[in-house]
């Protein structure tokens, strides 16, 4: 049951982040830090969807962590 609680918390947190980005940051053309900020920059200048920009900008970090920092995974 503990895994179900963790999954529910991850899903709820992800939904809240998505709502915050789509209903607060994007309409007012604000930026955030980290990968979300890079995804927002892609959205503002290229027109790429923010979520896709976050995923694409995260891929190099995942690859780096997979090869050099396996204990994070």
PDB file of N, CA, C, O and CB in Angstrom:
ATOM      1  N   UNK A   1       0.812  -1.207   0.000  1.00  0.00           N
ATOM      2  CA  UNK A   1       0.000   0.000   0.000  1.00  0.00           C
ATOM      3  C   UNK A   1       0.852   1.267   0.000  1.00  0.00           C
ATOM      4  O   UNK A   1       0.411   2.316  -0.468  1.00  0.00           O
ATOM      5  CB  UNK A   1      -0.922   0.000   1.199  1.00  0.00           C
ATOM      6  N   UNK A   2       2.049   1.170   0.514  1.00  0.00           N
ATOM      7  CA  UNK A   2       2.906   2.349   0.574  1.00  0.00           C
ATOM      8  C   UNK A   2       3.221   2.876  -0.826  1.00  0.00           C
ATOM      9  O   UNK A   2       3.328   4.084  -1.034  1.00  0.00           O
ATOM     10  CB  UNK A   2       4.202   2.024   1.317  1.00  0.00           C
ATOM     11  N   UNK A   3       3.369   1.953  -1.784  1.00  0.00           N
ATOM     12  CA  UNK A   3       3.683   2.392  -3.145  1.00  0.00           C
ATOM     13  C   UNK A   3       2.498   3.134  -3.755  1.00  0.00           C
ATOM     14  O   UNK A   3       2.693   4.063  -4.539  1.00  0.00           O
ATOM     15  CB  UNK A   3       4.070   1.190  -4.028  1.00  0.00           C
ATOM     16  N   UNK A   4       1.294   2.748  -3.413  1.00  0.00           N
ATOM     17  CA  UNK A   4       0.110   3.436  -3.931  1.00  0.00           C
ATOM     18  C   UNK A   4       0.029   4.862  -3.384  1.00  0.00           C
ATOM     19  O   UNK A   4      -0.346   5.787  -4.104  1.00  0.00           O
ATOM     20  CB  UNK A   4      -1.168   2.655  -3.569  1.00  0.00           C
ATOM     21  N   UNK A   5       0.377   5.032  -2.126  1.00  0.00           N
ATOM     22  CA  UNK A   5       0.391   6.373  -1.533  1.00  0.00           C
ATOM     23  C   UNK A   5       1.441   7.248  -2.202  1.00  0.00           C
ATOM     24  O   UNK A   5       1.196   8.423  -2.476  1.00  0.00           O
ATOM     25  CB  UNK A   5       0.655   6.294  -0.021  1.00  0.00           C
ATOM     26  N   UNK A   6       2.594   6.680  -2.460  1.00  0.00           N
ATOM     27  CA  UNK A   6       3.660   7.439  -3.130  1.00  0.00           C
ATOM     28  C   UNK A   6       3.257   7.812  -4.549  1.00  0.00           C
ATOM     29  O   UNK A   6       3.502   8.935  -4.990  1.00  0.00           O
ATOM     30  CB  UNK A   6       4.966   6.630  -3.152  1.00  0.00           C
ATOM     31  N   UNK A   7       2.643   6.881  -5.262  1.00  0.00           N
ATOM     32  CA  UNK A   7       2.200   7.168  -6.620  1.00  0.00           C
ATOM     33  C   UNK A   7       1.135   8.251  -6.627  1.00  0.00           C
ATOM     34  O   UNK A   7       1.142   9.123  -7.497  1.00  0.00           O
ATOM     35  CB  UNK A   7       1.668   5.905  -7.285  1.00  0.00           C
ATOM     36  N   UNK A   8       0.217   8.205  -5.664  1.00  0.00           N
ATOM     37  CA  UNK A   8      -0.823   9.224  -5.574  1.00  0.00           C
ATOM     38  C   UNK A   8      -0.213  10.593  -5.273  1.00  0.00           C
ATOM     39  O   UNK A   8      -0.651  11.603  -5.823  1.00  0.00           O
ATOM     40  CB  UNK A   8      -1.851   8.848  -4.494  1.00  0.00           C
ATOM     41  N   UNK A   9       0.790  10.629  -4.408  1.00  0.00           N
ATOM     42  CA  UNK A   9       1.451  11.898  -4.083  1.00  0.00           C
ATOM     43  C   UNK A   9       2.198  12.447  -5.291  1.00  0.00           C
ATOM     44  O   UNK A   9       2.173  13.654  -5.532  1.00  0.00           O
ATOM     45  CB  UNK A   9       2.420  11.715  -2.905  1.00  0.00           C
ATOM     46  N   UNK A  10       2.858  11.588  -6.051  1.00  0.00           N
ATOM     47  CA  UNK A  10       3.580  12.031  -7.246  1.00  0.00           C
ATOM     48  C   UNK A  10       2.608  12.567  -8.282  1.00  0.00           C
ATOM     49  O   UNK A  10       2.858  13.606  -8.892  1.00  0.00           O
ATOM     50  CB  UNK A  10       4.408  10.880  -7.841  1.00  0.00           C
ATOM     51  N   UNK A  11       1.501  11.865  -8.482  1.00  0.00           N
ATOM     52  CA  UNK A  11       0.510  12.310  -9.466  1.00  0.00           C
ATOM     53  C   UNK A  11      -0.117  13.629  -9.034  1.00  0.00           C
ATOM     54  O   UNK A  11      -0.273  14.534  -9.854  1.00  0.00           O
ATOM     55  CB  UNK A  11      -0.583  11.241  -9.660  1.00  0.00           C
ATOM     56  N   UNK A  12      -0.478  13.754  -7.758  1.00  0.00           N
ATOM     57  CA  UNK A  12      -1.074  15.004  -7.271  1.00  0.00           C
ATOM     58  C   UNK A  12      -0.087  16.163  -7.392  1.00  0.00           C
ATOM     59  O   UNK A  12      -0.462  17.255  -7.819  1.00  0.00           O
ATOM     60  CB  UNK A  12      -1.530  14.848  -5.806  1.00  0.00           C
ATOM     61  N   UNK A  13       1.160  15.934  -7.023  1.00  0.00           N
ATOM     62  CA  UNK A  13       2.172  16.989  -7.134  1.00  0.00           C
ATOM     63  C   UNK A  13       2.420  17.402  -8.568  1.00  0.00           C
ATOM     64  O   UNK A  13       2.566  18.590  -8.856  1.00  0.00           O
ATOM     65  CB  UNK A  13       3.468  16.535  -6.512  1.00  0.00           C
ATOM     66  N   UNK A  14       2.468  16.444  -9.465  1.00  0.00           N
ATOM     67  CA  UNK A  14       2.665  16.745 -10.886  1.00  0.00           C
ATOM     68  C   UNK A  14       1.503  17.540 -11.451  1.00  0.00           C
ATOM     69  O   UNK A  14       1.697  18.460 -12.246  1.00  0.00           O
ATOM     70  CB  UNK A  14       2.846  15.459 -11.682  1.00  0.00           C
ATOM     71  N   UNK A  15       0.297  17.183 -11.040  1.00  0.00           N
ATOM     72  CA  UNK A  15      -0.883  17.921 -11.498  1.00  0.00           C
ATOM     73  C   UNK A  15      -0.836  19.371 -11.001  1.00  0.00           C
ATOM     74  O   UNK A  15      -1.151  20.293 -11.753  1.00  0.00           O
ATOM     75  CB  UNK A  15      -2.181  17.228 -11.010  1.00  0.00           C
ATOM     76  N   UNK A  16      -0.448  19.571  -9.755  1.00  0.00           N
ATOM     77  CA  UNK A  16      -0.372  20.927  -9.209  1.00  0.00           C
ATOM     78  C   UNK A  16       0.701  21.755  -9.912  1.00  0.00           C
ATOM     79  O   UNK A  16       0.493  22.940 -10.171  1.00  0.00           O
ATOM     80  CB  UNK A  16      -0.091  20.878  -7.708  1.00  0.00           C
ATOM     81  N   UNK A  17       1.838  21.149 -10.220  1.00  0.00           N
ATOM     82  CA  UNK A  17       2.881  21.866 -10.957  1.00  0.00           C
ATOM     83  C   UNK A  17       2.376  22.245 -12.344  1.00  0.00           C
ATOM     84  O   UNK A  17       2.589  23.367 -12.803  1.00  0.00           O
ATOM     85  CB  UNK A  17       4.164  21.009 -11.068  1.00  0.00           C
ATOM     86  N   UNK A  18       1.704  21.304 -13.010  1.00  0.00           N
ATOM     87  CA  UNK A  18       1.153  21.579 -14.335  1.00  0.00           C
ATOM     88  C   UNK A  18       0.128  22.694 -14.324  1.00  0.00           C
ATOM     89  O   UNK A  18       0.123  23.544 -15.215  1.00  0.00           O
ATOM     90  CB  UNK A  18       0.533  20.337 -14.901  1.00  0.00           C
ATOM     91  N   UNK A  19      -0.741  22.698 -13.326  1.00  0.00           N
ATOM     92  CA  UNK A  19      -1.734  23.771 -13.203  1.00  0.00           C
ATOM     93  C   UNK A  19      -1.038  25.105 -12.954  1.00  0.00           C
ATOM     94  O   UNK A  19      -1.405  26.119 -13.548  1.00  0.00           O
ATOM     95  CB  UNK A  19      -2.734  23.466 -12.061  1.00  0.00           C
ATOM     96  N   UNK A  20      -0.044  25.108 -12.085  1.00  0.00           N
ATOM     97  CA  UNK A  20       0.679  26.346 -11.806  1.00  0.00           C
ATOM     98  C   UNK A  20       1.376  26.908 -13.032  1.00  0.00           C
ATOM     99  O   UNK A  20       1.375  28.118 -13.256  1.00  0.00           O
ATOM    100  CB  UNK A  20       1.689  26.116 -10.717  1.00  0.00           C
ATOM    101  N   UNK A  21       1.969  26.031 -13.820  1.00  0.00           N
ATOM    102  CA  UNK A  21       2.658  26.485 -15.032  1.00  0.00           C
ATOM    103  C   UNK A  21       1.658  27.015 -16.051  1.00  0.00           C
ATOM    104  O   UNK A  21       1.825  28.112 -16.584  1.00  0.00           O
ATOM    105  CB  UNK A  21       3.486  25.343 -15.646  1.00  0.00           C
ATOM    106  N   UNK A  22       0.619  26.228 -16.317  1.00  0.00           N
ATOM    107  CA  UNK A  22      -0.308  26.574 -17.394  1.00  0.00           C
ATOM    108  C   UNK A  22      -1.270  27.710 -17.060  1.00  0.00           C
ATOM    109  O   UNK A  22      -1.739  28.405 -17.962  1.00  0.00           O
ATOM    110  CB  UNK A  22      -1.094  25.372 -17.766  1.00  0.00           C
ATOM    111  N   UNK A  23      -1.569  27.905 -15.786  1.00  0.00           N
ATOM    112  CA  UNK A  23      -2.533  28.949 -15.425  1.00  0.00           C
ATOM    113  C   UNK A  23      -1.908  30.175 -14.779  1.00  0.00           C
ATOM    114  O   UNK A  23      -2.594  31.174 -14.566  1.00  0.00           O
ATOM    115  CB  UNK A  23      -3.553  28.384 -14.500  1.00  0.00           C
ATOM    116  N   UNK A  24      -0.615  30.116 -14.462  1.00  0.00           N
ATOM    117  CA  UNK A  24       0.015  31.273 -13.836  1.00  0.00           C
ATOM    118  C   UNK A  24       1.243  31.750 -14.614  1.00  0.00           C
ATOM    119  O   UNK A  24       1.326  32.928 -14.964  1.00  0.00           O
ATOM    120  CB  UNK A  24       0.407  30.940 -12.407  1.00  0.00           C
ATOM    121  N   UNK A  25       2.178  30.873 -14.886  1.00  0.00           N
ATOM    122  CA  UNK A  25       3.422  31.303 -15.526  1.00  0.00           C
ATOM    123  C   UNK A  25       3.233  31.645 -16.999  1.00  0.00           C
ATOM    124  O   UNK A  25       3.663  32.710 -17.441  1.00  0.00           O
ATOM    125  CB  UNK A  25       4.472  30.223 -15.389  1.00  0.00           C
ATOM    126  N   UNK A  26       2.605  30.774 -17.754  1.00  0.00           N
ATOM    127  CA  UNK A  26       2.476  30.983 -19.200  1.00  0.00           C
ATOM    128  C   UNK A  26       1.600  32.189 -19.548  1.00  0.00           C
ATOM    129  O   UNK A  26       2.005  32.992 -20.389  1.00  0.00           O
ATOM    130  CB  UNK A  26       1.903  29.737 -19.849  1.00  0.00           C
ATOM    131  N   UNK A  27       0.412  32.356 -18.940  1.00  0.00           N
ATOM    132  CA  UNK A  27      -0.416  33.510 -19.344  1.00  0.00           C
ATOM    133  C   UNK A  27       0.237  34.867 -19.067  1.00  0.00           C
ATOM    134  O   UNK A  27      -0.015  35.833 -19.787  1.00  0.00           O
ATOM    135  CB  UNK A  27      -1.745  33.450 -18.630  1.00  0.00           C
ATOM    136  N   UNK A  28       1.067  34.944 -18.035  1.00  0.00           N
ATOM    137  CA  UNK A  28       1.696  36.212 -17.681  1.00  0.00           C
ATOM    138  C   UNK A  28       3.138  36.307 -18.175  1.00  0.00           C
ATOM    139  O   UNK A  28       3.855  37.244 -17.821  1.00  0.00           O
ATOM    140  CB  UNK A  28       1.658  36.401 -16.181  1.00  0.00           C
ATOM    141  N   UNK A  29       3.566  35.345 -18.989  1.00  0.00           N
ATOM    142  CA  UNK A  29       4.912  35.298 -19.574  1.00  0.00           C
ATOM    143  C   UNK A  29       5.995  35.443 -18.519  1.00  0.00           C
ATOM    144  O   UNK A  29       6.919  36.244 -18.661  1.00  0.00           O
ATOM    145  CB  UNK A  29       5.070  36.390 -20.620  1.00  0.00           C
ATOM    146  N   UNK A  30       5.868  34.654 -17.457  1.00  0.00           N
ATOM    147  CA  UNK A  30       6.858  34.635 -16.390  1.00  0.00           C
ATOM    148  C   UNK A  30       7.806  33.462 -16.604  1.00  0.00           C
ATOM    149  O   UNK A  30       7.483  32.516 -17.322  1.00  0.00           O
ATOM    150  CB  UNK A  30       6.177  34.546 -15.002  1.00  0.00           C
ATOM    151  N   UNK A  31       8.967  33.529 -15.982  1.00  0.00           N
ATOM    152  CA  UNK A  31       9.940  32.446 -16.062  1.00  0.00           C
ATOM    153  C   UNK A  31      10.113  31.818 -14.698  1.00  0.00           C
ATOM    154  O   UNK A  31       9.827  32.431 -13.669  1.00  0.00           O
ATOM    155  CB  UNK A  31      11.288  32.952 -16.598  1.00  0.00           C
ATOM    156  N   UNK A  32      10.582  30.598 -14.708  1.00  0.00           N
ATOM    157  CA  UNK A  32      10.891  29.854 -13.507  1.00  0.00           C
ATOM    158  C   UNK A  32      12.328  29.371 -13.654  1.00  0.00           C
ATOM    159  O   UNK A  32      12.939  29.557 -14.706  1.00  0.00           O
ATOM    160  CB  UNK A  32       9.888  28.659 -13.281  1.00  0.00           C
ATOM    161  N   UNK A  33      12.852  28.775 -12.644  1.00  0.00           N
ATOM    162  CA  UNK A  33      14.214  28.275 -12.716  1.00  0.00           C
ATOM    163  C   UNK A  33      14.273  26.820 -13.126  1.00  0.00           C
ATOM    164  O   UNK A  33      13.250  26.137 -13.169  1.00  0.00           O
ATOM    165  CB  UNK A  33      14.898  28.453 -11.398  1.00  0.00           C
ATOM    166  N   UNK A  34      15.449  26.355 -13.423  1.00  0.00           N
ATOM    167  CA  UNK A  34      15.673  24.953 -13.716  1.00  0.00           C
ATOM    168  C   UNK A  34      15.151  24.517 -15.064  1.00  0.00           C
ATOM    169  O   UNK A  34      15.081  25.306 -16.007  1.00  0.00           O
ATOM    170  CB  UNK A  34      15.055  24.128 -12.670  1.00  0.00           C
ATOM    171  N   UNK A  35      14.786  23.251 -15.144  1.00  0.00           N
ATOM    172  CA  UNK A  35      14.313  22.678 -16.403  1.00  0.00           C
ATOM    173  C   UNK A  35      12.972  23.272 -16.821  1.00  0.00           C
ATOM    174  O   UNK A  35      12.698  23.402 -18.014  1.00  0.00           O
ATOM    175  CB  UNK A  35      14.194  21.162 -16.281  1.00  0.00           C
ATOM    176  N   UNK A  36      12.148  23.627 -15.864  1.00  0.00           N
ATOM    177  CA  UNK A  36      10.871  24.267 -16.204  1.00  0.00           C
ATOM    178  C   UNK A  36      11.133  25.609 -16.872  1.00  0.00           C
ATOM    179  O   UNK A  36      10.443  25.964 -17.828  1.00  0.00           O
ATOM    180  CB  UNK A  36       9.987  24.453 -14.940  1.00  0.00           C
ATOM    181  N   UNK A  37      12.102  26.351 -16.394  1.00  0.00           N
ATOM    182  CA  UNK A  37      12.456  27.625 -17.007  1.00  0.00           C
ATOM    183  C   UNK A  37      12.975  27.457 -18.427  1.00  0.00           C
ATOM    184  O   UNK A  37      12.652  28.251 -19.311  1.00  0.00           O
ATOM    185  CB  UNK A  37      13.489  28.331 -16.168  1.00  0.00           C
ATOM    186  N   UNK A  38      13.779  26.424 -18.642  1.00  0.00           N
ATOM    187  CA  UNK A  38      14.270  26.168 -19.998  1.00  0.00           C
ATOM    188  C   UNK A  38      13.108  25.785 -20.900  1.00  0.00           C
ATOM    189  O   UNK A  38      13.044  26.225 -22.048  1.00  0.00           O
ATOM    190  CB  UNK A  38      15.345  25.054 -19.998  1.00  0.00           C
ATOM    191  N   UNK A  39      12.183  24.966 -20.391  1.00  0.00           N
ATOM    192  CA  UNK A  39      10.994  24.611 -21.170  1.00  0.00           C
ATOM    193  C   UNK A  39      10.133  25.820 -21.482  1.00  0.00           C
ATOM    194  O   UNK A  39       9.562  25.911 -22.569  1.00  0.00           O
ATOM    195  CB  UNK A  39      10.171  23.583 -20.427  1.00  0.00           C
ATOM    196  N   UNK A  40      10.032  26.755 -20.536  1.00  0.00           N
ATOM    197  CA  UNK A  40       9.278  27.987 -20.787  1.00  0.00           C
ATOM    198  C   UNK A  40       9.957  28.860 -21.839  1.00  0.00           C
ATOM    199  O   UNK A  40       9.276  29.465 -22.668  1.00  0.00           O
ATOM    200  CB  UNK A  40       9.111  28.775 -19.490  1.00  0.00           C
ATOM    201  N   UNK A  41      11.275  28.934 -21.817  1.00  0.00           N
ATOM    202  CA  UNK A  41      11.999  29.693 -22.833  1.00  0.00           C
ATOM    203  C   UNK A  41      11.757  29.092 -24.211  1.00  0.00           C
ATOM    204  O   UNK A  41      11.513  29.818 -25.175  1.00  0.00           O
ATOM    205  CB  UNK A  41      13.506  29.725 -22.519  1.00  0.00           C
ATOM    206  N   UNK A  42      11.825  27.754 -24.307  1.00  0.00           N
ATOM    207  CA  UNK A  42      11.504  27.094 -25.579  1.00  0.00           C
ATOM    208  C   UNK A  42      10.081  27.439 -26.023  1.00  0.00           C
ATOM    209  O   UNK A  42       9.829  27.670 -27.206  1.00  0.00           O
ATOM    210  CB  UNK A  42      11.665  25.560 -25.449  1.00  0.00           C
ATOM    211  N   UNK A  43       9.163  27.470 -25.067  1.00  0.00           N
ATOM    212  CA  UNK A  43       7.768  27.782 -25.393  1.00  0.00           C
ATOM    213  C   UNK A  43       7.615  29.214 -25.901  1.00  0.00           C
ATOM    214  O   UNK A  43       6.929  29.451 -26.895  1.00  0.00           O
ATOM    215  CB  UNK A  43       6.879  27.570 -24.166  1.00  0.00           C
ATOM    216  N   UNK A  44       8.250  30.162 -25.225  1.00  0.00           N
ATOM    217  CA  UNK A  44       8.095  31.572 -25.581  1.00  0.00           C
ATOM    218  C   UNK A  44       8.765  31.910 -26.919  1.00  0.00           C
ATOM    219  O   UNK A  44       8.222  32.693 -27.698  1.00  0.00           O
ATOM    220  CB  UNK A  44       8.673  32.450 -24.479  1.00  0.00           C
ATOM    221  N   UNK A  45       9.931  31.333 -27.190  1.00  0.00           N
ATOM    222  CA  UNK A  45      10.680  31.727 -28.379  1.00  0.00           C
ATOM    223  C   UNK A  45      10.489  30.820 -29.587  1.00  0.00           C
ATOM    224  O   UNK A  45      10.564  31.281 -30.726  1.00  0.00           O
ATOM    225  CB  UNK A  45      12.114  31.783 -28.049  1.00  0.00           C
ATOM    226  N   UNK A  46      10.246  29.543 -29.351  1.00  0.00           N
ATOM    227  CA  UNK A  46      10.121  28.607 -30.463  1.00  0.00           C
ATOM    228  C   UNK A  46       8.674  28.181 -30.676  1.00  0.00           C
ATOM    229  O   UNK A  46       8.299  27.799 -31.784  1.00  0.00           O
ATOM    230  CB  UNK A  46      10.992  27.384 -30.221  1.00  0.00           C
ATOM    231  N   UNK A  47       7.858  28.241 -29.626  1.00  0.00           N
ATOM    232  CA  UNK A  47       6.480  27.779 -29.712  1.00  0.00           C
ATOM    233  C   UNK A  47       6.327  26.312 -29.353  1.00  0.00           C
ATOM    234  O   UNK A  47       5.253  25.739 -29.533  1.00  0.00           O
ATOM    235  CB  UNK A  47       5.951  28.014 -31.091  1.00  0.00           C
ATOM    236  N   UNK A  48       7.393  25.695 -28.847  1.00  0.00           N
ATOM    237  CA  UNK A  48       7.358  24.305 -28.428  1.00  0.00           C
ATOM    238  C   UNK A  48       6.508  24.179 -27.167  1.00  0.00           C
ATOM    239  O   UNK A  48       6.614  25.025 -26.279  1.00  0.00           O
ATOM    240  CB  UNK A  48       8.789  23.765 -28.187  1.00  0.00           C
ATOM    241  N   UNK A  49       5.672  23.155 -27.062  1.00  0.00           N
ATOM    242  CA  UNK A  49       4.913  22.984 -25.813  1.00  0.00           C
ATOM    243  C   UNK A  49       5.855  22.893 -24.611  1.00  0.00           C
ATOM    244  O   UNK A  49       6.924  22.290 -24.697  1.00  0.00           O
ATOM    245  CB  UNK A  49       4.027  21.719 -25.887  1.00  0.00           C
ATOM    246  N   UNK A  50       5.457  23.487 -23.510  1.00  0.00           N
ATOM    247  CA  UNK A  50       6.329  23.588 -22.339  1.00  0.00           C
ATOM    248  C   UNK A  50       6.739  22.220 -21.814  1.00  0.00           C
ATOM    249  O   UNK A  50       7.912  22.001 -21.511  1.00  0.00           O
ATOM    250  CB  UNK A  50       5.637  24.371 -21.237  1.00  0.00           C
ATOM    251  N   UNK A  51       5.796  21.305 -21.705  1.00  0.00           N
ATOM    252  CA  UNK A  51       6.118  19.970 -21.201  1.00  0.00           C
ATOM    253  C   UNK A  51       7.129  19.249 -22.069  1.00  0.00           C
ATOM    254  O   UNK A  51       8.036  18.592 -21.560  1.00  0.00           O
ATOM    255  CB  UNK A  51       4.867  19.142 -21.097  1.00  0.00           C
ATOM    256  N   UNK A  52       6.975  19.370 -23.366  1.00  0.00           N
ATOM    257  CA  UNK A  52       7.928  18.743 -24.287  1.00  0.00           C
ATOM    258  C   UNK A  52       9.306  19.384 -24.154  1.00  0.00           C
ATOM    259  O   UNK A  52      10.320  18.691 -24.220  1.00  0.00           O
ATOM    260  CB  UNK A  52       7.429  18.854 -25.740  1.00  0.00           C
ATOM    261  N   UNK A  53       9.349  20.703 -23.968  1.00  0.00           N
ATOM    262  CA  UNK A  53      10.624  21.387 -23.766  1.00  0.00           C
ATOM    263  C   UNK A  53      11.313  20.937 -22.494  1.00  0.00           C
ATOM    264  O   UNK A  53      12.534  20.785 -22.469  1.00  0.00           O
ATOM    265  CB  UNK A  53      10.416  22.883 -23.728  1.00  0.00           C
ATOM    266  N   UNK A  54      10.542  20.720 -21.435  1.00  0.00           N
ATOM    267  CA  UNK A  54      11.115  20.237 -20.169  1.00  0.00           C
ATOM    268  C   UNK A  54      11.677  18.831 -20.357  1.00  0.00           C
ATOM    269  O   UNK A  54      12.780  18.530 -19.900  1.00  0.00           O
ATOM    270  CB  UNK A  54      10.046  20.245 -19.038  1.00  0.00           C
ATOM    271  N   UNK A  55      10.921  17.980 -21.027  1.00  0.00           N
ATOM    272  CA  UNK A  55      11.383  16.605 -21.245  1.00  0.00           C
ATOM    273  C   UNK A  55      12.638  16.585 -22.104  1.00  0.00           C
ATOM    274  O   UNK A  55      13.600  15.889 -21.779  1.00  0.00           O
ATOM    275  CB  UNK A  55      10.282  15.763 -21.905  1.00  0.00           C
ATOM    276  N   UNK A  56      12.639  17.342 -23.198  1.00  0.00           N
ATOM    277  CA  UNK A  56      13.801  17.343 -24.092  1.00  0.00           C
ATOM    278  C   UNK A  56      15.043  17.921 -23.420  1.00  0.00           C
ATOM    279  O   UNK A  56      16.153  17.443 -23.652  1.00  0.00           O
ATOM    280  CB  UNK A  56      13.488  18.133 -25.355  1.00  0.00           C
ATOM    281  N   UNK A  57      14.862  18.948 -22.588  1.00  0.00           N
ATOM    282  CA  UNK A  57      16.022  19.524 -21.914  1.00  0.00           C
ATOM    283  C   UNK A  57      16.503  18.652 -20.754  1.00  0.00           C
ATOM    284  O   UNK A  57      17.635  18.811 -20.299  1.00  0.00           O
ATOM    285  CB  UNK A  57      15.689  20.917 -21.408  1.00  0.00           C
ATOM    286  N   UNK A  58      15.672  17.743 -20.272  1.00  0.00           N
ATOM    287  CA  UNK A  58      16.061  16.842 -19.182  1.00  0.00           C
ATOM    288  C   UNK A  58      16.799  15.609 -19.668  1.00  0.00           C
ATOM    289  O   UNK A  58      17.520  14.979 -18.894  1.00  0.00           O
ATOM    290  CB  UNK A  58      14.845  16.418 -18.409  1.00  0.00           C
ATOM    291  N   UNK A  59      16.636  15.253 -20.928  1.00  0.00           N
ATOM    292  CA  UNK A  59      17.249  14.024 -21.445  1.00  0.00           C
ATOM    293  C   UNK A  59      18.770  13.991 -21.240  1.00  0.00           C
ATOM    294  O   UNK A  59      19.285  12.961 -20.805  1.00  0.00           O
ATOM    295  CB  UNK A  59      16.931  13.874 -22.927  1.00  0.00           C
ATOM    296  N   UNK A  60      19.514  15.071 -21.533  1.00  0.00           N
ATOM    297  CA  UNK A  60      20.971  14.996 -21.279  1.00  0.00           C
ATOM    298  C   UNK A  60      21.317  14.766 -19.811  1.00  0.00           C
ATOM    299  O   UNK A  60      22.305  14.094 -19.513  1.00  0.00           O
ATOM    300  CB  UNK A  60      21.641  16.274 -21.749  1.00  0.00           C
ATOM    301  N   UNK A  61      20.532  15.306 -18.896  1.00  0.00           N
ATOM    302  CA  UNK A  61      20.793  15.060 -17.478  1.00  0.00           C
ATOM    303  C   UNK A  61      20.511  13.615 -17.091  1.00  0.00           C
ATOM    304  O   UNK A  61      21.241  13.033 -16.289  1.00  0.00           O
ATOM    305  CB  UNK A  61      19.954  15.994 -16.621  1.00  0.00           C
ATOM    306  N   UNK A  62      19.460  13.035 -17.655  1.00  0.00           N
ATOM    307  CA  UNK A  62      19.171  11.628 -17.389  1.00  0.00           C
ATOM    308  C   UNK A  62      20.294  10.735 -17.903  1.00  0.00           C
ATOM    309  O   UNK A  62      20.701   9.787 -17.231  1.00  0.00           O
ATOM    310  CB  UNK A  62      17.841  11.224 -18.031  1.00  0.00           C
ATOM    311  N   UNK A  63      20.785  11.040 -19.084  1.00  0.00           N
ATOM    312  CA  UNK A  63      21.873  10.234 -19.657  1.00  0.00           C
ATOM    313  C   UNK A  63      23.133  10.364 -18.798  1.00  0.00           C
ATOM    314  O   UNK A  63      23.794   9.367 -18.506  1.00  0.00           O
ATOM    315  CB  UNK A  63      22.171  10.672 -21.122  1.00  0.00           C
ATOM    316  N   UNK A  64      23.459  11.576 -18.400  1.00  0.00           N
ATOM    317  CA  UNK A  64      24.626  11.787 -17.538  1.00  0.00           C
ATOM    318  C   UNK A  64      24.479  11.019 -16.233  1.00  0.00           C
ATOM    319  O   UNK A  64      25.399  10.319 -15.811  1.00  0.00           O
ATOM    320  CB  UNK A  64      24.823  13.283 -17.250  1.00  0.00           C
ATOM    321  N   UNK A  65      23.323  11.150 -15.597  1.00  0.00           N
ATOM    322  CA  UNK A  65      23.108  10.478 -14.314  1.00  0.00           C
ATOM    323  C   UNK A  65      23.124   8.962 -14.476  1.00  0.00           C
ATOM    324  O   UNK A  65      23.596   8.256 -13.585  1.00  0.00           O
ATOM    325  CB  UNK A  65      21.781  10.924 -13.695  1.00  0.00           C
ATOM    326  N   UNK A  66      22.618   8.451 -15.595  1.00  0.00           N
ATOM    327  CA  UNK A  66      22.600   7.013 -15.808  1.00  0.00           C
ATOM    328  C   UNK A  66      24.017   6.450 -15.881  1.00  0.00           C
ATOM    329  O   UNK A  66      24.281   5.376 -15.341  1.00  0.00           O
ATOM    330  CB  UNK A  66      21.833   6.678 -17.083  1.00  0.00           C
ATOM    331  N   UNK A  67      24.928   7.158 -16.539  1.00  0.00           N
ATOM    332  CA  UNK A  67      26.278   6.639 -16.711  1.00  0.00           C
ATOM    333  C   UNK A  67      27.221   6.984 -15.558  1.00  0.00           C
ATOM    334  O   UNK A  67      28.108   6.194 -15.237  1.00  0.00           O
ATOM    335  CB  UNK A  67      26.850   7.160 -17.989  1.00  0.00           C
ATOM    336  N   UNK A  68      27.045   8.142 -14.936  1.00  0.00           N
ATOM    337  CA  UNK A  68      28.032   8.580 -13.941  1.00  0.00           C
ATOM    338  C   UNK A  68      27.510   8.638 -12.511  1.00  0.00           C
ATOM    339  O   UNK A  68      28.310   8.621 -11.575  1.00  0.00           O
ATOM    340  CB  UNK A  68      28.542   9.922 -14.317  1.00  0.00           C
ATOM    341  N   UNK A  69      26.218   8.704 -12.314  1.00  0.00           N
ATOM    342  CA  UNK A  69      25.649   8.824 -10.982  1.00  0.00           C
ATOM    343  C   UNK A  69      24.514   7.810 -10.792  1.00  0.00           C
ATOM    344  O   UNK A  69      23.383   8.191 -10.493  1.00  0.00           O
ATOM    345  CB  UNK A  69      25.139  10.259 -10.744  1.00  0.00           C
ATOM    346  N   UNK A  70      24.815   6.535 -10.965  1.00  0.00           N
ATOM    347  CA  UNK A  70      23.767   5.504 -10.905  1.00  0.00           C
ATOM    348  C   UNK A  70      23.088   5.421  -9.549  1.00  0.00           C
ATOM    349  O   UNK A  70      21.948   4.962  -9.465  1.00  0.00           O
ATOM    350  CB  UNK A  70      24.351   4.158 -11.245  1.00  0.00           C
ATOM    351  N   UNK A  71      23.756   5.855  -8.482  1.00  0.00           N
ATOM    352  CA  UNK A  71      23.121   5.770  -7.174  1.00  0.00           C
ATOM    353  C   UNK A  71      21.923   6.714  -7.038  1.00  0.00           C
ATOM    354  O   UNK A  71      21.119   6.547  -6.121  1.00  0.00           O
ATOM    355  CB  UNK A  71      24.134   6.073  -6.096  1.00  0.00           C
ATOM    356  N   UNK A  72      21.787   7.698  -7.925  1.00  0.00           N
ATOM    357  CA  UNK A  72      20.593   8.548  -7.913  1.00  0.00           C
ATOM    358  C   UNK A  72      19.379   7.818  -8.465  1.00  0.00           C
ATOM    359  O   UNK A  72      18.243   8.119  -8.099  1.00  0.00           O
ATOM    360  CB  UNK A  72      20.840   9.818  -8.717  1.00  0.00           C
ATOM    361  N   UNK A  73      19.624   6.865  -9.342  1.00  0.00           N
ATOM    362  CA  UNK A  73      18.523   6.091  -9.901  1.00  0.00           C
ATOM    363  C   UNK A  73      18.192   4.936  -8.998  1.00  0.00           C
ATOM    364  O   UNK A  73      17.284   4.159  -9.297  1.00  0.00           O
ATOM    365  CB  UNK A  73      18.859   5.589 -11.299  1.00  0.00           C
TER     366      UNK A  73
END
